[in-house]
Amino acid sequence: MHPVTAAETPAPAVRGFWRLARGFWARGGPPLSRMFSVALLLIVVLGLAASYGMNVWYRVIFDALQSRESGTVLSLSLLYLPLLAGSVLVSVMQLCLRMSMQRRWRAWLNQRLLDRWLRDGRCYQLDLAGGAHRNPEGRIADDARIATEAPVDLAIGLTTAVLSAATFIVVLWTVGGAVTIEIAGATVTVPGFLVVAAAIYAVLASGTMFLIGRRLIAVSEHKNQAEAEYRYGLTRLRDNAEGVALLGGEGEERRGAEKSFHAVFRAWRDVCLQSMRTTVVSQTSGYIAPILPIILCAPKFLDGGLTLGEVMQAASAFVLVQSALNWMVDNYPRLAEWVASARRVAALDSSLAALTRADATPAGRIERGDHPHVALRLRDVTVLREDGVPLVAGAELAVMPGEKLLLTGAAGTGKSTLVRALAGAWPWGRGRIEVRAGAKLLVLPQRPYLPAGSLRRVVSYPDSDDRHSPGEIAAALHKVDLGHLAARLDEEAPWDRTLSGGEKQRLAFARVFLLRPDIVVLDEATAALDLVSQERLMKRLLHELKDATVLSVGHRPELAAFHHRIVTLVPGAQGATLASDLRHRPEPGRAGRPREASGSAGDPCLLPPHGLPRRRDAFEPAALQG
């Protein structure tokens, strides 16, 4: 059974996206969102008024030209300037409001997606869970932009089209009037023949566009996915450039990049073919629309039924009506691109929502809670792999405040995964993990994460870079033998590629001394250090954080000298189990011989070692019951 299944059936594109994005206008959303919407509607109406004024101006000036009224032509020419200025001003105002709304809507959606992605380990869990949510960074950075820009453009365009159609259909009906034709000896009068012609023409053009461009949405989505995969591959190659260069793997990486780009190339070819077909329809429609009304009006003009100004007004109105009725034809490629991006954003949100729902349902998830006394406690904890296979089964363990425990075991027994479960990043499994109430837990993985930015930010992470003074940060660096970096705190450099593996692990210990957590979990955190450096850091850790609880994962036998207890994970058919629990007094610098804890073999000892000093609030044996 897969740990996450809801993410595999994302909501349909448009409905799923709007369920996510409509909160921008809902109560509790940005107060300016509704104001921008009303202002945009008013601007659209003003733009329509400007278009109608231009339409009437065409009729009057061409009638003046036909009548050779020079004074009227001159005055109309001068009138054109304020009409032009008003139209340009309305267009600029519409552009400003439109882009402001798009910018604010994207910022709102971006914040919501980031909040859900960067919470409770979701960014890590999402990569392990199945579903249609690959490349979340591309969906947040690119698809969210398209999904919020296009709807505003399309909504403005559709509103303008509807209002323009309603306005200029009246103009066409009034100016064009009726036309009488003879069919098979019968006389037929068609009222508002220009309106009928515009409607028939729009239906034919729209139907042709839908027929030819029906695959454009699918190929657009495939193209976006291929682009995201190619970009991710190149980013991953850059992040691992050192390993590639040392192994001489440039040729293999190039073949992989070319294979990924070939998928992009094929996707763009499909988009190109579909775009060519839709362009044939849209361009043909664009060339025919201005000529068709003139041809239709020609008989009435030649008979004297229409003036030249009325013909030009009808031609201008026909183009506007045809453009309004063919709005879908002209905007089909943009609509297809939006649907593809909206679907990708909705799929990501659906996957994140599935993880959130799964957390709210204890079944198949490791419960988490607080304990008043014990630093860390595992109650019948079973850790599952992402495909449902158990890694650790039925773990029972209690670690007292101030205790130092070493977790060992063969490779692949699930030690690191159990550490992730302790930190809350790995929720799949059963049982309950309890952490002492109010305790601050810090995990040091084998490969420390170094964020981009200044060295001050790197050392202070996950705290903000202004949380600690330069003196405190410099002191922490000196404690881990990185004092030579203290003068470079404000220097921004690619520290993750500049520092060696050992220096990165030293820097991680500097974070411990700076942040001073109550519980420290070391997951092979000294594997890149030599034995002398490891001993110095562990001695410093025991000296600086005497009351801190330390849980270490490691293979080196020298680590035993720094821990009270040694717990071993032993592989089994149903998952690894805690098969032995040894304890001894830590003696840094001289590895003592651990002795097996009291109790039956094969059962982890939950009681603190008798020979160790207890804290006043230490866990008493009676408190373990229940």
Sequence and secondary structure as in RCSB ss.txt:
>XXXX:A:sequence
MHPVTAAETPAPAVRGFWRLARGFWARGGPPLSRMFSVALLLIVVLGLAASYGMNVWYRVIFDALQSRESGTVLS
LSLLYLPLLAGSVLVSVMQLCLRMSMQRRWRAWLNQRLLDRWLRDGRCYQLDLAGGAHRNPEGRIADDARIATEA
PVDLAIGLTTAVLSAATFIVVLWTVGGAVTIEIAGATVTVPGFLVVAAAIYAVLASGTMFLIGRRLIAVSEHKNQ
AEAEYRYGLTRLRDNAEGVALLGGEGEERRGAEKSFHAVFRAWRDVCLQSMRTTVVSQTSGYIAPILPIILCAPK
FLDGGLTLGEVMQAASAFVLVQSALNWMVDNYPRLAEWVASARRVAALDSSLAALTRADATPAGRIERGDHPHVA
LRLRDVTVLREDGVPLVAGAELAVMPGEKLLLTGAAGTGKSTLVRALAGAWPWGRGRIEVRAGAKLLVLPQRPYL
PAGSLRRVVSYPDSDDRHSPGEIAAALHKVDLGHLAARLDEEAPWDRTLSGGEKQRLAFARVFLLRPDIVVLDEA
TAALDLVSQERLMKRLLHELKDATVLSVGHRPELAAFHHRIVTLVPGAQGATLASDLRHRPEPGRAGRPREASGS
AGDPCLLPPHGLPRRRDAFEPAALQG
>XXXX:A:secstr
  S  GGGS   HHHHHHHHHGGGTSTTS THHHHHHHHHHHHHHHHHHHHHHHHHHHHHHHHHHHHT HHHHHH
HHHHHHHHHHHHHHHHHHHHHHHHHHHHHHHHHHHHHHHHHHTSTTHHHHHHHS SS   HHHIIIIIHHHHHHH
HHHHHHHHHHHHHHHHHHHHHHHHHH  EEEEETTEEEEETTHHHHHHHHHHHHHHHHHHHHSTTHHHHHHHHHH
HHHHHHHHHHHHHHTHHHHHHHT HHHHHHHHHHHHHHHHHHHHHHHHHHHHHHHHHHHHHHHHHHHHHHHHHHH
HHTTSS HHHHHHHHHHHHHHHHHHTHHHHHHHHHHHHHHHHHHHHHHHHHHHHHHHHHHS TTB EEEEESS S
EEEEEEEEE TTS EEEEEEEEEE TT EEEEEE TTSSHHHHHHHHHTS  BEEEEEEEETT  EEEE SS   
 SSBHHHHHHTTS TTSS HHHHHHHHHHTT GGGGGGTT B  HHHHS HHHHHHHHHHHHHHH  SEEEEEST
TTTS HHHHHHHHHHHHHHTTTSEEEEE   GGGGGG SEEEEEE  TTSBEEEEEEE    TTS    EE SS 
TTS   S  TTS   TT   GGGG  
